[in-house]
Amino acid sequence: MESLSVTGEATESPPWEVLIVDDDKSVHQSTRFALDDFVFENRRIELISAYSVKEAQDILRQRGDTAVILLDVVMETENAGLDYVRWVRDELANSRVRIVLRTGQPGYAPELEVVRNFDINDYREKSQMTVGKLTATLYTALRSFRDIVRLEDQSERLQDALVLAEKASKAKTNFLAHVSHEFRTPLNGIIGLSEMIALEALGPVGTKKYKEYAWDIVTSGRHLQEMVERVLRFSESGGSRPMVHEAFDLRALISELSGLATGDQLVKSSTRKDAKKTGSRAGLMLHADREAVQNMLSNLISNAVQHNPSGCKVRVTARPTGEGGLVLTVIDDGVGISPELLEQLNDPLAVPDDPYIAGRGGLGLGLVMTKTLIEAHGGSLEIDSSEESGTRAQLIFPPGSLTKTN
């Protein structure tokens, strides 16, 4: 085995390894002479000589980074070069090295037959291989090798990133389960015990002020519990809880949520359904994750009810669209949202000051979570609002979301 570095414009980068496999020494000498000043992407080449198939096999086992093989066909046997190609691709399982077949006796290896049946990258007759053609062939082969290496590196990085993402997702799921237990259990205890004191379940409280304090604890505990629930639901909406799609009666769900109104605020609901398209009047069957739809509607209705002045009217409508789609709309005649603040929907960590988005002491996660959940259904959230003119929030479900009923 002989190895020679062709310097060209030498750089600190490692050279491209090019293996010459031929039993004719003059071929090695002429190849080295032709490539004396060859440089590709500011890297020189290292020419390695092998005079037999066995020697070439030993070299390739030791040098896994060989970029190009300039291979003769007829050596120890008439098909020695072709047998070497099979060994490289099948036994060694090296698919990245570029193989350029150079033959002085094309009759032993017809071009069409060889290209069709053997995994080579180029076929050249030695009699036609000028310096220019050899240089051009090597440029092409090295570019191909470079691209393959880059793709392999990207694939490895993506695989590593996927493994890390799976580990992170599992860790997030475990963390949320732990947080859920650690927060909810003491909060339930605090709320329950303070309610017993406030209601004087075991007897009268000696000081009236203590009873008022107990109700303050209940109120604060429930507020904290609501915040914890929102954070956990928001985290789950990021993908830790898989969506469970099933058919359910949307009208019944809307009726359940209409109780979110307080005081003189009013929540009305109406559904419009094309009987020919979606069935009878018995129900409006939506095929989706019921818990997610409940969370989305609850967020939109709660925003409209809690963050608007007393007397604000809220209406929920359901309108089927073509091909089984659905538009769920929550409309209020309240204070509205400015366009600038609506842009913050895409940033869950930017807690806005607007009362409609953040609420009184809220974290501003409701609309962000709703947007995440509807997009997980293949739909979208559209909000049309202006200050002092009210807000229209639409949950747009994709075609096929409605289930026909009989």
NORKAFEN-V42743 format. One line per field, one symbol per residue. burial: b if it has 24 or more other ideal C-beta (glycine too) atoms within 12 Angstrom, else e. A space follows every 10 residues. Layout:
burial: ???
This chain:
burial: eeebbbeeee eeeebbbbbb bbbeeebbee bbebbeebbb eebbbbbbbb bebebbbebb eebeebbbbb bbbbbeeebb bbbbbbbbbe ebebebbbbb bbbbeeeebe eeebeeebbb bbbbbbeebe eeebbebbbe bbebbeeebe eeeeeeeeee eeeeeeeeee eeeeebeeeb eebbeebeeb beebeebbee eeeeeeeeee eeebeebbee beeebbbbbb bbbbbbbbeb bebeeebbbb bebbeebbeb beeebbbebe bebeeeebee eebbbbbbbb ebbbbbbbbb bbbbbbbbee ebebbbbbbb beebbbbbbb bbbbbbbeee bbebbeebee ebebbbbbbe ebbbbbbbbb bbbbbbbebb bbbebeeeeb bbbbbbbbee bbbebe
